[in-house]
Amino acid sequence: MNPQAEKLWRNLRKVIVGKDSTLVKVITCFFAGGHLLIEDVPGVGKTMLARSLSRSLELDFSRIQFTPDLLPSDVTGVSVFHPNLQNFEFHRGPVFTNILLADELNRASPRTQSSLLECMEEHQVTSDGHTYPMSEPFFVIATQNPIELDGTYPLPEAQLDRFLMRVSIGYPAPEEEMKILKGQINHHPIEDLTKVLEGDELRKIRQEVRNLHVSDEVHRYIIDLVNATRKTRDLRLGVSPRGGLALLRASQARSYIAGLDFTSPDSVKEVAISVLAHRLILDPHREHAGLTAKEVILKILEEIPVPTLPNESEPKQDPV
């Protein structure tokens, strides 16, 4: 594993117990410069994960609890008129941070949900004809509860497409839950977290991820996977070109974390479900029959041949 990625991974493991592969996906999404959607039940550590990441990097952290009465201005900010000065002053909202936890995003109205679109894609906020740049890095971790759907507004496809990856944390195993209980008797382990990466290091990492070599074989493999989603009868809507680019970026980041100096087809396979499944719309008949987007991606991964790369170095040992 890449030494810097391993430092961050080991630091997060002090708080998030027994979810090593999920932590790697979170770091992959962060290093790739994307945004993360976590679909899971309450109480499994979604907020702790976001706070742990911000503490490990010493970045600003904000949390917004999305509710039906939340307004777009509560998210992005509002212009306030000052009578003495006879002008408007923009008061920045909680999105002006480095790591934003958008908790239960699907509980807000579509109008409020859409206020995040410009922030996530262009890293800026436009208000009253003025554009305000976001902080860098800017990383959104949005959550939604897949069980409780009353009073929620499902995220539209355009919003889902803005998230580079979707993951689930899940319940811990009994022995892992024992460690959680014992580890929090006196205080929470997040209080002991220290910074492990500097801002300059993070910027360098993201640039190195972007520059990681991608062979023509891997480019073709990604295109074949994306095109297969557009041709299968199981789906009403396949992956867009933005989804193909997201798969490329996530694959580069995963290979970088593994310590490789090239983008591996195995990295493409490893991140494919987290990157592609939430971008698909199932055929209604197939969905009623119990088919899931994850199963469609797994089927496509089995059908599309994995390319062999000539003259590439062997992978370094990856603990996950």
Backbone bond lengths (Angstrom), bond angles and torsions (degrees), N, CA, C in turn:
res aa  C-N    CA-C-N  psi(-1)  N-CA   C-N-CA  omega(-1)  CA-C   N-CA-C  phi
1 M - - - 1.465 - - 1.530 109.39 -
2 N 1.322 116.24 143.97 1.454 121.30 175.72 1.533 109.66 -55.10
3 P 1.359 118.34 132.44 1.476 120.39 -174.44 1.524 113.75 -57.52
4 Q 1.322 117.76 -41.33 1.462 119.61 -179.12 1.516 111.49 -69.24
5 A 1.342 116.44 -40.76 1.462 120.07 176.90 1.523 110.76 -64.73
6 E 1.320 116.79 -37.00 1.464 120.05 -179.83 1.529 111.18 -67.27
7 K 1.329 116.82 -38.74 1.473 119.79 176.38 1.521 110.96 -58.57
8 L 1.326 116.01 -44.91 1.463 120.15 -179.85 1.521 110.64 -67.51
9 W 1.318 116.48 -43.20 1.471 121.90 -179.26 1.527 110.99 -60.94
10 R 1.327 116.36 -46.25 1.473 120.08 -179.53 1.524 111.38 -66.73
11 N 1.306 117.74 -32.71 1.453 120.58 177.81 1.528 111.27 -67.73
12 L 1.325 117.10 -43.11 1.460 121.42 178.81 1.524 111.79 -65.76
13 R 1.329 116.93 -31.48 1.466 121.64 -179.30 1.526 111.77 -65.25
14 K 1.321 117.46 -20.80 1.463 120.22 178.58 1.530 111.36 -66.72
15 V 1.333 116.23 -24.33 1.467 121.04 -178.86 1.523 111.35 -108.11
16 I 1.308 117.09 -46.27 1.467 122.05 -178.57 1.526 107.68 -95.18
17 V 1.312 116.42 104.23 1.466 122.24 -171.40 1.522 111.31 -92.28
18 G 1.345 115.94 133.24 1.457 121.46 171.15 1.510 116.41 75.18
19 K 1.337 117.45 14.14 1.468 120.91 -178.92 1.522 109.98 -122.99
20 D 1.331 116.18 50.94 1.461 121.29 -173.32 1.530 112.70 -61.42
21 S 1.333 117.24 -45.40 1.461 119.60 -178.09 1.526 111.45 -67.54
22 T 1.342 116.99 -34.90 1.464 120.32 176.80 1.517 110.64 -65.53
23 L 1.331 117.24 -40.49 1.467 120.91 178.61 1.519 110.96 -62.92
24 V 1.323 117.10 -37.78 1.466 119.92 177.27 1.522 110.42 -63.23
25 K 1.330 117.30 -39.01 1.465 120.69 178.20 1.522 111.05 -65.47
26 V 1.332 116.85 -39.59 1.461 120.61 178.30 1.534 110.04 -63.05
27 I 1.324 116.78 -46.09 1.466 121.00 179.09 1.521 110.18 -64.60
28 T 1.330 116.52 -38.33 1.468 120.77 177.12 1.519 110.63 -58.52
29 C 1.326 116.48 -48.04 1.464 121.69 -179.98 1.523 110.79 -62.33
30 F 1.329 116.78 -41.74 1.467 121.30 -178.52 1.525 111.36 -67.85
31 F 1.324 117.75 -45.30 1.463 121.32 179.43 1.528 111.37 -65.72
32 A 1.336 116.45 -30.03 1.469 120.11 -179.76 1.518 112.51 -78.14
33 G 1.346 117.34 -9.17 1.460 120.40 179.07 1.506 113.71 81.36
34 G 1.345 117.53 20.88 1.463 120.68 -179.37 1.512 112.08 -100.87
35 H 1.344 115.23 -164.47 1.458 122.38 178.00 1.522 108.49 -126.43
36 L 1.330 115.79 155.90 1.461 121.48 -170.06 1.525 110.94 -119.93
37 L 1.333 115.83 135.88 1.463 122.76 173.92 1.526 107.94 -113.39
38 I 1.338 116.51 122.83 1.462 121.26 178.17 1.520 108.48 -109.56
39 E 1.316 116.20 117.73 1.465 121.94 176.94 1.518 107.85 -105.45
40 D 1.321 116.50 110.10 1.453 118.97 -178.43 1.524 110.07 -165.83
41 V 1.314 114.74 166.68 1.459 121.48 179.88 1.529 109.48 -74.56
42 P 1.333 117.54 160.74 1.469 119.83 179.91 1.526 112.38 -65.22
43 G 1.340 115.38 149.94 1.453 120.38 170.65 1.507 116.74 88.82
44 V 1.344 118.51 9.30 1.469 119.42 -178.56 1.528 112.50 -98.78
45 G 1.338 117.72 0.84 1.463 119.44 173.00 1.512 115.65 110.35
46 K 1.332 117.67 21.43 1.470 119.58 -178.10 1.531 111.02 -65.41
47 T 1.331 116.81 -46.43 1.464 120.47 179.38 1.522 111.11 -66.54
48 M 1.334 117.25 -41.19 1.463 121.26 179.37 1.519 111.04 -62.41
49 L 1.335 116.23 -35.72 1.457 120.11 178.74 1.520 110.85 -63.01
50 A 1.335 116.55 -46.16 1.467 120.46 179.59 1.522 110.92 -64.78
51 R 1.330 117.33 -44.02 1.470 120.41 179.54 1.523 111.63 -65.55
52 S 1.324 116.95 -38.26 1.464 120.57 179.62 1.520 111.07 -64.79
53 L 1.324 116.34 -39.12 1.459 119.65 178.57 1.523 111.27 -64.99
54 S 1.327 116.60 -42.59 1.465 119.74 -179.71 1.528 111.05 -66.39
55 R 1.323 118.32 -38.08 1.466 121.27 178.39 1.529 110.94 -68.65
56 S 1.316 116.96 -37.44 1.458 120.62 -178.80 1.518 111.93 -66.71
57 L 1.322 116.65 -24.59 1.466 121.38 -179.00 1.520 111.93 -111.99
58 E 1.325 116.36 -1.96 1.470 122.92 -176.88 1.531 110.75 53.11
59 L 1.323 114.93 50.82 1.457 121.83 179.11 1.522 109.91 -107.66
60 D 1.339 116.01 157.66 1.459 120.72 176.53 1.532 109.82 -67.25
61 F 1.317 115.45 141.85 1.457 121.41 -177.00 1.520 109.68 -130.91
62 S 1.345 116.37 134.66 1.466 121.67 175.12 1.524 108.79 -133.45
63 R 1.315 114.32 149.34 1.468 120.19 177.50 1.521 109.10 -127.72
64 I 1.329 116.10 132.52 1.459 121.79 175.82 1.519 107.75 -119.49
65 Q 1.328 116.24 123.77 1.458 120.98 174.20 1.526 107.67 -89.14
66 F 1.323 116.35 108.23 1.467 120.14 -176.78 1.524 109.61 -79.36
67 T 1.331 114.90 129.54 1.460 123.18 -179.19 1.533 108.20 -135.26
68 P 1.340 118.09 164.31 1.468 119.92 -178.29 1.526 114.23 -60.08
69 D 1.341 118.10 -27.16 1.460 119.99 -177.34 1.523 113.19 -93.93
70 L 1.324 118.18 4.35 1.460 121.18 179.08 1.528 110.22 -70.21
71 L 1.332 116.97 135.55 1.462 122.16 -179.54 1.527 110.76 -102.45
72 P 1.336 118.09 156.06 1.466 119.99 176.88 1.524 113.10 -55.00
73 S 1.350 117.24 -36.95 1.460 120.54 -179.98 1.527 111.92 -67.11
74 D 1.356 117.27 -23.11 1.460 120.33 175.89 1.523 111.04 -70.56
75 V 1.313 115.67 -18.34 1.460 121.34 -178.61 1.521 111.39 -96.85
76 T 1.318 116.08 -53.34 1.465 119.88 -172.37 1.517 113.38 -91.50
77 G 1.337 117.75 -29.54 1.460 121.24 -176.40 1.515 111.13 126.37
78 V 1.328 115.83 173.69 1.464 120.39 -175.88 1.530 109.84 -145.62
79 S 1.329 115.97 148.44 1.467 121.15 175.47 1.525 109.53 -89.98
80 V 1.318 115.84 127.48 1.468 122.21 -177.34 1.528 108.85 -113.26
81 F 1.345 115.69 132.03 1.473 120.28 -179.07 1.526 110.41 -84.30
82 H 1.336 115.99 131.30 1.460 122.48 176.77 1.529 108.63 -106.76
83 P 1.346 118.72 108.07 1.479 121.81 -177.04 1.523 112.91 -59.25
84 N 1.313 116.66 -37.94 1.478 118.59 -178.01 1.516 112.30 -64.97
85 L 1.343 115.85 -38.48 1.465 120.19 -178.52 1.522 112.25 -92.79
86 Q 1.335 116.50 -11.75 1.469 122.02 -178.92 1.534 111.61 56.89
87 N 1.327 116.07 41.93 1.466 119.36 176.32 1.527 109.98 -151.65
88 F 1.319 114.77 170.27 1.459 121.55 179.38 1.528 109.44 -100.56
89 E 1.317 115.40 141.31 1.466 120.89 175.42 1.525 108.70 -121.56
90 F 1.320 115.75 131.01 1.467 120.21 -178.12 1.529 109.84 -83.12
91 H 1.315 115.69 122.89 1.463 122.02 176.02 1.530 107.89 -99.30
92 R 1.311 115.62 114.90 1.462 120.80 -174.15 1.520 111.84 -67.61
93 G 1.343 114.73 141.12 1.457 120.88 178.07 1.515 111.99 -88.17
94 P 1.326 117.70 -178.22 1.469 121.56 -176.84 1.523 114.78 -67.60
95 V 1.347 118.05 -10.38 1.471 118.30 177.90 1.524 111.54 -70.49
96 F 1.300 118.10 -16.53 1.460 120.60 179.74 1.529 108.78 -81.57
97 T 1.302 114.38 77.08 1.450 123.32 -177.65 1.518 107.81 -151.27
98 N 1.329 116.98 -175.26 1.464 120.57 177.00 1.521 112.23 -96.83
99 I 1.326 116.33 -45.54 1.462 121.15 178.28 1.526 107.78 -122.31
100 L 1.323 115.46 119.21 1.464 121.58 -177.70 1.517 109.83 -112.94
101 L 1.321 116.77 123.18 1.454 121.32 173.44 1.525 108.09 -96.50
102 A 1.322 116.48 109.54 1.467 122.42 176.85 1.521 107.47 -95.11
103 D 1.324 115.92 89.95 1.461 121.22 -171.40 1.525 111.22 -79.53
104 E 1.326 115.60 128.56 1.475 123.19 -179.33 1.528 110.59 52.65
105 L 1.315 114.59 56.94 1.466 121.71 -176.45 1.519 112.39 -57.09
106 N 1.313 117.60 -33.60 1.470 120.48 -176.17 1.526 113.34 -77.35
107 R 1.341 118.34 0.63 1.470 119.99 175.01 1.527 112.21 -84.97
108 A 1.328 117.07 -16.44 1.465 120.19 179.05 1.526 110.25 -84.93
109 S 1.325 115.94 160.53 1.466 120.68 178.94 1.529 109.94 -67.88
110 P 1.332 117.24 157.56 1.463 119.78 177.76 1.522 113.13 -55.05
111 R 1.321 117.60 -34.41 1.467 120.88 178.97 1.526 110.73 -61.96
112 T 1.327 116.98 -42.91 1.458 120.73 179.90 1.524 110.91 -73.50
113 Q 1.324 116.77 -38.68 1.466 119.85 175.82 1.529 110.94 -56.45
114 S 1.323 116.13 -42.16 1.471 120.40 -176.03 1.522 112.48 -69.21
115 S 1.346 117.67 -15.74 1.464 119.25 179.14 1.526 111.51 -65.82
116 L 1.335 116.55 -17.16 1.461 120.30 178.81 1.527 112.97 -86.93
117 L 1.334 117.18 -13.76 1.466 119.88 -173.42 1.527 112.22 -59.31
118 E 1.333 117.18 -50.72 1.462 120.86 -178.87 1.527 110.58 -65.04
119 C 1.334 116.35 -40.11 1.473 120.35 179.62 1.519 110.77 -59.45
120 M 1.340 116.52 -45.62 1.453 121.06 -174.15 1.518 112.39 -73.64
121 E 1.316 117.50 -34.79 1.467 120.62 -175.36 1.520 112.63 -90.37
122 E 1.341 117.16 -50.72 1.468 120.55 -175.39 1.531 113.89 -98.45
123 H 1.342 116.31 -6.73 1.484 121.50 -178.63 1.526 110.76 55.98
124 Q 1.328 115.16 47.54 1.464 120.81 178.29 1.522 109.08 -156.81
125 V 1.329 115.39 162.13 1.456 122.09 175.99 1.522 108.08 -124.90
126 T 1.326 116.86 130.07 1.456 121.75 177.41 1.523 108.73 -108.60
127 S 1.342 115.67 123.61 1.464 120.85 -179.27 1.523 109.04 -141.34
128 D 1.339 116.38 125.51 1.466 122.40 178.16 1.525 111.71 53.78
129 G 1.318 115.90 39.82 1.458 120.66 176.24 1.515 115.49 81.86
130 H 1.327 117.43 -0.15 1.462 121.27 179.14 1.528 109.22 -110.65
131 T 1.327 115.49 143.97 1.463 121.46 -179.82 1.521 109.45 -109.43
132 Y 1.333 115.15 130.91 1.461 121.18 -178.75 1.530 108.34 -119.40
133 P 1.328 118.41 119.19 1.472 120.49 -178.79 1.523 111.61 -70.20
134 M 1.336 115.49 148.67 1.454 121.73 178.46 1.525 109.99 -83.09
135 S 1.311 115.06 166.32 1.459 120.97 173.17 1.527 109.26 -71.08
136 E 1.321 116.43 153.19 1.459 121.65 175.74 1.520 109.24 -122.85
137 P 1.337 117.57 134.04 1.458 126.11 -3.54 1.532 111.98 -74.05
138 F 1.335 115.49 159.63 1.452 121.09 176.01 1.519 107.54 -126.30
139 F 1.317 116.06 116.88 1.462 122.31 -173.16 1.519 108.85 -130.57
140 V 1.330 116.84 118.90 1.463 122.32 179.11 1.523 109.39 -98.93
141 I 1.336 115.36 126.67 1.465 121.65 169.76 1.520 106.28 -112.95
142 A 1.320 116.48 105.89 1.465 121.36 -179.74 1.525 109.31 -102.39
143 T 1.336 116.21 144.93 1.461 120.08 179.30 1.521 109.37 -123.98
144 Q 1.316 114.23 153.36 1.452 119.95 169.34 1.524 108.74 -152.64
145 N 1.328 115.28 147.52 1.455 123.08 -177.68 1.530 108.57 -91.48
146 P 1.342 118.60 114.46 1.468 119.71 -176.69 1.530 113.69 -76.24
147 I 1.338 117.37 -9.62 1.467 120.62 -176.74 1.520 111.32 -91.57
148 E 1.337 116.34 -51.06 1.467 121.21 -175.65 1.530 109.79 -89.56
149 L 1.328 116.59 106.00 1.458 121.40 -174.60 1.527 113.53 -108.60
150 D 1.325 118.27 -6.33 1.466 120.44 179.48 1.529 109.53 -66.70
151 G 1.341 115.83 132.61 1.456 120.62 177.69 1.511 114.03 72.43
152 T 1.328 116.76 23.51 1.471 119.69 178.96 1.523 110.36 -114.68
153 Y 1.316 115.51 163.18 1.468 122.95 178.47 1.533 107.59 -123.33
154 P 1.326 117.84 104.67 1.469 120.03 -177.51 1.525 111.14 -54.01
155 L 1.325 115.67 138.32 1.460 119.82 179.89 1.523 110.13 -66.28
156 P 1.325 118.38 131.04 1.464 120.60 177.86 1.533 110.60 -68.99
157 E 1.327 115.45 163.07 1.466 120.54 -176.55 1.528 111.72 -58.43
158 A 1.341 116.70 -37.41 1.464 119.88 -179.11 1.522 111.49 -63.23
159 Q 1.332 116.61 -34.23 1.469 120.28 178.90 1.521 110.57 -76.21
160 L 1.323 117.61 -42.68 1.456 120.81 178.69 1.523 111.34 -60.52
161 D 1.333 115.81 -35.22 1.458 120.87 -178.07 1.528 112.24 -67.03
162 R 1.340 117.05 -17.60 1.464 120.34 179.19 1.526 112.26 -77.14
163 F 1.327 116.60 -16.97 1.460 119.94 -179.63 1.527 109.45 -88.94
164 L 1.310 115.52 124.06 1.461 119.76 -179.23 1.525 110.83 -63.15
165 M 1.357 115.91 -42.94 1.452 119.81 -176.23 1.525 110.67 -139.64
166 R 1.329 115.51 153.15 1.461 122.39 172.04 1.525 107.75 -124.52
167 V 1.333 116.29 130.36 1.460 120.62 -179.01 1.517 109.75 -133.36
168 S 1.323 114.59 168.89 1.459 122.21 174.18 1.524 107.35 -131.85
169 I 1.326 117.26 138.19 1.464 120.97 -179.21 1.525 110.63 -84.96
170 G 1.320 117.38 -49.59 1.458 121.24 177.81 1.516 113.10 81.50
171 Y 1.327 114.85 165.88 1.461 120.94 178.60 1.534 110.09 -73.71
172 P 1.326 117.37 147.84 1.471 119.58 176.40 1.521 110.96 -77.13
173 A 1.339 115.85 158.36 1.460 121.02 172.60 1.536 108.65 -69.49
174 P 1.346 118.20 158.97 1.475 120.46 -177.44 1.527 114.22 -53.94
175 E 1.350 117.05 -42.45 1.465 118.63 -179.59 1.530 111.64 -69.61
176 E 1.319 116.59 -30.96 1.468 120.35 176.70 1.525 110.39 -71.95
177 E 1.337 116.24 -38.00 1.466 119.62 178.19 1.527 110.98 -66.89
178 M 1.329 116.45 -30.89 1.462 120.22 174.85 1.523 110.55 -63.21
179 K 1.335 117.01 -42.52 1.469 121.05 177.95 1.532 110.59 -63.17
180 I 1.343 116.77 -37.79 1.465 120.53 178.56 1.528 110.30 -63.86
181 L 1.318 117.04 -45.42 1.457 120.69 -179.20 1.526 111.88 -63.76
182 K 1.329 116.41 -45.46 1.459 120.06 -179.35 1.527 112.24 -68.94
183 G 1.335 115.96 -32.67 1.462 119.86 -176.36 1.512 114.11 -75.54
184 Q 1.347 116.93 -11.30 1.467 119.27 -176.98 1.528 112.75 -119.07
185 I 1.328 116.82 22.57 1.470 120.09 179.73 1.530 111.15 -65.98
186 N 1.333 116.60 -47.21 1.463 120.86 -176.00 1.518 113.55 -98.22
187 H 1.324 117.58 -39.07 1.462 121.16 179.29 1.516 108.66 -159.56
188 H 1.339 115.50 166.35 1.465 120.31 -178.59 1.524 109.47 -83.81
189 P 1.336 117.66 135.73 1.472 120.28 -177.95 1.525 114.10 -62.35
190 I 1.328 117.78 -18.04 1.460 118.86 179.38 1.530 110.97 -64.94
191 E 1.329 116.75 -23.81 1.461 120.46 179.49 1.530 112.20 -66.96
192 D 1.325 116.42 -20.04 1.461 120.48 -178.46 1.522 113.29 -95.04
193 L 1.317 117.39 -3.95 1.459 119.55 -177.58 1.524 110.84 -69.49
194 T 1.317 115.33 140.02 1.461 121.75 177.19 1.519 109.47 -123.64
195 K 1.311 115.84 164.29 1.462 120.99 179.56 1.517 110.39 -68.36
196 V 1.337 116.59 133.75 1.464 120.33 179.85 1.526 112.61 -117.93
197 L 1.334 117.62 -14.32 1.466 121.05 178.29 1.524 109.72 -135.00
198 E 1.325 116.28 138.21 1.463 122.04 176.78 1.521 109.93 -86.40
199 G 1.325 115.79 163.46 1.464 120.70 178.96 1.518 112.64 -61.46
200 D 1.334 116.81 -40.72 1.463 120.16 179.01 1.523 110.87 -64.39
201 E 1.344 116.51 -37.98 1.466 120.37 177.99 1.519 110.50 -63.27
202 L 1.316 116.12 -42.05 1.459 120.40 -178.35 1.519 111.37 -64.16
203 R 1.331 116.25 -43.81 1.472 119.42 177.88 1.531 110.91 -61.77
204 K 1.328 116.03 -39.81 1.464 120.20 178.72 1.523 110.99 -65.39
205 I 1.339 116.53 -41.46 1.464 120.85 179.13 1.521 110.91 -60.32
206 R 1.323 116.49 -47.43 1.465 119.61 -178.73 1.523 111.58 -62.60
207 Q 1.323 117.18 -36.07 1.456 120.14 178.11 1.527 110.61 -69.86
208 E 1.322 116.90 -39.11 1.459 120.49 178.36 1.519 111.14 -65.91
209 V 1.332 117.21 -36.29 1.464 120.78 176.31 1.525 110.11 -62.25
210 R 1.324 116.84 -45.24 1.470 120.81 179.70 1.529 111.39 -62.26
211 N 1.334 116.08 -33.30 1.466 120.55 -176.14 1.527 113.76 -89.33
212 L 1.345 117.06 -1.82 1.459 119.63 -178.02 1.535 110.15 -62.00
213 H 1.318 115.46 134.52 1.475 121.15 -174.11 1.528 111.62 -61.83
214 V 1.324 116.17 134.34 1.464 123.06 175.27 1.523 107.60 -125.07
215 S 1.314 117.43 117.17 1.461 121.52 -177.83 1.526 110.92 -76.46
216 D 1.328 115.99 164.48 1.461 120.67 177.18 1.531 110.69 -62.80
217 E 1.338 116.26 -32.92 1.466 119.87 179.58 1.525 111.50 -63.60
218 V 1.335 116.70 -40.52 1.469 120.35 179.60 1.526 110.40 -71.66
219 H 1.339 116.35 -39.32 1.470 119.33 175.12 1.531 110.04 -56.86
220 R 1.333 116.52 -46.40 1.455 120.79 -178.75 1.522 110.99 -65.75
221 Y 1.332 117.00 -38.02 1.476 121.57 178.67 1.526 110.78 -61.48
222 I 1.325 116.59 -44.03 1.471 120.79 178.73 1.524 110.43 -63.78
223 I 1.329 116.79 -42.92 1.469 121.07 179.56 1.530 110.38 -63.83
224 D 1.326 116.82 -39.99 1.468 120.13 179.04 1.526 111.25 -63.90
225 L 1.323 116.56 -40.94 1.469 120.03 178.92 1.526 111.26 -64.68
226 V 1.328 115.45 -44.79 1.467 120.32 -179.04 1.526 110.52 -64.68
227 N 1.330 117.16 -45.08 1.460 120.21 -179.91 1.526 112.11 -64.05
228 A 1.331 116.32 -32.98 1.466 119.31 179.31 1.521 111.43 -63.66
229 T 1.329 118.00 -32.99 1.469 120.04 177.95 1.518 111.52 -69.42
230 R 1.327 116.81 -24.38 1.468 120.27 -178.77 1.522 112.56 -84.52
231 K 1.335 116.78 -14.07 1.462 120.88 -175.26 1.517 113.58 -105.88
232 T 1.331 117.50 -21.67 1.456 119.73 -176.44 1.525 112.06 -68.95
233 R 1.307 116.55 144.68 1.463 122.15 178.94 1.529 111.76 -77.21
234 D 1.314 116.52 -10.16 1.461 119.71 -179.97 1.521 112.36 -73.48
235 L 1.340 117.00 -16.78 1.457 120.90 -172.95 1.522 111.67 -119.06
236 R 1.340 114.07 144.58 1.465 120.12 172.11 1.520 110.87 -90.06
237 L 1.335 115.81 -27.90 1.461 121.32 178.30 1.517 109.01 -140.56
238 G 1.348 115.66 126.65 1.460 120.83 178.83 1.515 111.79 -93.19
239 V 1.320 115.82 -165.45 1.459 122.66 -175.66 1.523 110.21 -81.95
240 S 1.326 116.30 136.24 1.466 122.41 179.11 1.525 110.28 -81.47
241 P 1.345 118.32 168.83 1.472 120.04 173.60 1.523 112.96 -56.55
242 R 1.347 116.87 -33.41 1.467 119.05 176.15 1.530 110.40 -62.20
243 G 1.334 116.48 -37.48 1.456 120.24 177.47 1.519 111.84 -65.52
244 G 1.334 117.07 -37.83 1.464 120.34 176.70 1.519 111.51 -63.95
245 L 1.334 116.36 -41.42 1.462 120.60 177.31 1.520 110.40 -65.78
246 A 1.334 117.45 -37.76 1.465 121.04 177.52 1.527 110.51 -62.76
247 L 1.330 116.89 -40.20 1.462 120.56 178.15 1.523 110.79 -63.66
248 L 1.329 116.46 -38.75 1.465 120.51 177.35 1.520 110.96 -63.55
249 R 1.343 117.82 -49.03 1.469 121.61 -177.81 1.529 111.03 -62.42
250 A 1.331 116.52 -43.58 1.462 119.51 -179.94 1.524 111.19 -66.44
251 S 1.324 117.15 -36.11 1.467 120.78 178.75 1.523 110.72 -67.17
252 Q 1.323 116.51 -40.26 1.458 119.81 176.20 1.530 110.64 -60.66
253 A 1.334 116.37 -46.30 1.468 120.45 -178.67 1.528 110.94 -64.55
254 R 1.335 117.62 -40.10 1.473 120.01 -179.58 1.526 110.94 -66.63
255 S 1.311 117.59 -39.65 1.471 120.86 177.08 1.520 110.59 -66.11
256 Y 1.327 116.46 -38.88 1.466 120.96 178.08 1.526 110.14 -62.36
257 I 1.331 117.43 -44.32 1.458 121.56 179.62 1.527 110.67 -63.14
258 A 1.335 116.63 -35.29 1.464 120.87 178.83 1.521 112.73 -72.55
259 G 1.341 117.29 -6.51 1.456 120.54 178.58 1.508 113.98 89.49
260 L 1.338 118.19 15.77 1.463 121.68 -179.65 1.522 110.64 -88.60
261 D 1.320 115.44 156.89 1.469 120.10 174.82 1.527 110.84 -107.65
262 F 1.327 116.02 18.60 1.463 122.38 175.35 1.520 107.58 -150.24
263 T 1.330 116.70 162.92 1.463 121.69 179.98 1.523 109.29 -88.16
264 S 1.314 115.90 119.03 1.460 122.11 -174.28 1.528 111.83 -91.64
265 P 1.342 117.99 142.33 1.470 120.27 173.69 1.527 112.42 -58.94
266 D 1.342 116.74 -30.79 1.467 119.53 177.61 1.526 111.12 -64.31
267 S 1.337 117.02 -33.89 1.466 120.47 176.42 1.521 110.69 -66.77
268 V 1.328 116.48 -36.96 1.469 120.50 176.78 1.526 109.86 -60.72
269 K 1.339 116.22 -46.80 1.463 120.33 179.63 1.528 111.43 -63.22
270 E 1.337 116.69 -38.73 1.464 120.43 -175.16 1.527 112.64 -66.67
271 V 1.330 117.55 -35.46 1.467 120.09 -176.71 1.520 112.74 -98.21
272 A 1.332 118.10 -5.09 1.471 121.40 -171.17 1.525 112.73 -57.60
273 I 1.327 117.94 -45.75 1.469 119.94 -177.34 1.521 110.77 -65.61
274 S 1.332 117.26 -45.27 1.473 120.66 -178.38 1.517 112.13 -65.56
275 V 1.338 117.23 -28.81 1.465 120.93 -177.47 1.521 112.04 -89.00
276 L 1.319 117.83 -36.79 1.464 120.55 -168.84 1.525 115.07 -101.21
277 A 1.318 118.34 -31.69 1.476 119.88 -169.23 1.521 112.98 -59.79
278 H 1.330 118.21 -39.64 1.470 120.02 -176.69 1.523 112.46 -77.15
279 R 1.321 117.62 -5.89 1.471 121.30 178.96 1.528 112.21 -93.76
280 L 1.304 117.66 -2.77 1.455 121.99 -174.75 1.520 111.46 -97.58
281 I 1.324 115.93 149.89 1.469 121.50 171.11 1.521 106.63 -120.24
282 L 1.323 115.60 117.78 1.455 121.16 -177.12 1.522 111.53 -72.24
283 D 1.321 115.64 150.12 1.457 120.23 170.14 1.528 107.62 -62.81
284 P 1.346 118.45 132.09 1.474 120.46 -174.84 1.521 113.44 -54.30
285 H 1.338 117.78 -39.73 1.465 120.51 -179.12 1.526 110.95 -66.09
286 R 1.338 116.23 -40.25 1.471 119.93 179.53 1.527 109.83 -68.89
287 E 1.329 116.28 -36.69 1.453 119.83 -179.36 1.519 110.82 -66.29
288 H 1.341 116.17 -42.19 1.462 119.87 178.71 1.526 110.90 -64.77
289 A 1.329 115.88 -25.98 1.465 119.64 179.17 1.530 112.16 -80.08
290 G 1.338 116.65 -2.99 1.460 120.09 176.04 1.506 115.37 100.93
291 L 1.332 117.69 4.11 1.461 120.48 179.56 1.528 109.70 -71.62
292 T 1.331 117.16 143.04 1.464 122.45 178.11 1.526 110.38 -116.84
293 A 1.332 115.57 158.95 1.469 120.35 178.65 1.520 110.66 -62.44
294 K 1.324 117.05 -36.19 1.469 120.49 178.30 1.523 111.14 -60.18
295 E 1.325 116.53 -41.95 1.474 120.39 179.54 1.518 111.32 -65.63
296 V 1.327 117.08 -35.65 1.468 120.43 177.65 1.529 110.46 -63.99
297 I 1.335 116.91 -44.94 1.466 120.24 179.50 1.524 110.82 -64.57
298 L 1.339 117.06 -42.35 1.465 119.85 178.60 1.529 111.30 -60.58
299 K 1.323 116.47 -39.75 1.465 120.68 178.57 1.528 110.92 -64.42
300 I 1.324 116.59 -42.28 1.466 120.77 179.70 1.527 110.37 -66.31
301 L 1.334 117.04 -40.20 1.472 120.50 178.51 1.521 111.37 -62.23
302 E 1.333 116.81 -32.97 1.462 120.42 178.04 1.524 111.72 -73.48
303 E 1.333 116.31 -32.02 1.469 120.18 -175.14 1.521 113.31 -82.99
304 I 1.336 117.82 -34.06 1.464 121.12 -176.51 1.523 109.42 -84.70
305 P 1.328 118.39 123.01 1.472 120.76 -179.47 1.532 111.29 -62.93
306 V 1.331 115.26 139.40 1.466 121.10 177.76 1.523 108.30 -84.61
307 P 1.325 118.13 126.24 1.465 119.85 -177.79 1.526 111.96 -70.29
308 T 1.326 115.29 152.31 1.453 122.21 173.30 1.513 108.40 -102.59
309 L 1.315 116.45 126.98 1.462 120.65 -177.46 1.511 110.22 -95.22
310 P 1.330 118.11 124.87 1.462 120.41 178.71 1.525 112.02 -79.80
311 N 1.337 115.44 142.84 1.474 122.37 170.11 1.521 113.82 59.86
312 E 1.337 117.37 31.05 1.455 119.42 175.55 1.530 108.97 -98.99
313 S 1.329 116.41 147.96 1.451 121.41 -177.87 1.522 110.21 -68.98
314 E 1.337 116.57 155.42 1.458 121.67 179.46 1.530 110.70 -71.74
315 P 1.337 117.97 146.97 1.467 119.79 179.01 1.530 111.14 -64.05
316 K 1.314 115.86 145.72 1.452 120.89 172.47 1.530 108.43 -80.44
317 Q 1.325 116.11 161.09 1.454 120.13 -176.45 1.521 111.30 -64.08
318 D 1.323 114.97 128.85 1.461 121.99 -179.75 1.523 107.93 -115.45
319 P 1.337 119.11 120.66 1.464 120.26 -175.57 1.507 114.67 -68.92
320 V 1.326 117.99 -12.07 1.475 119.57 -177.84 1.524 109.62 -103.10
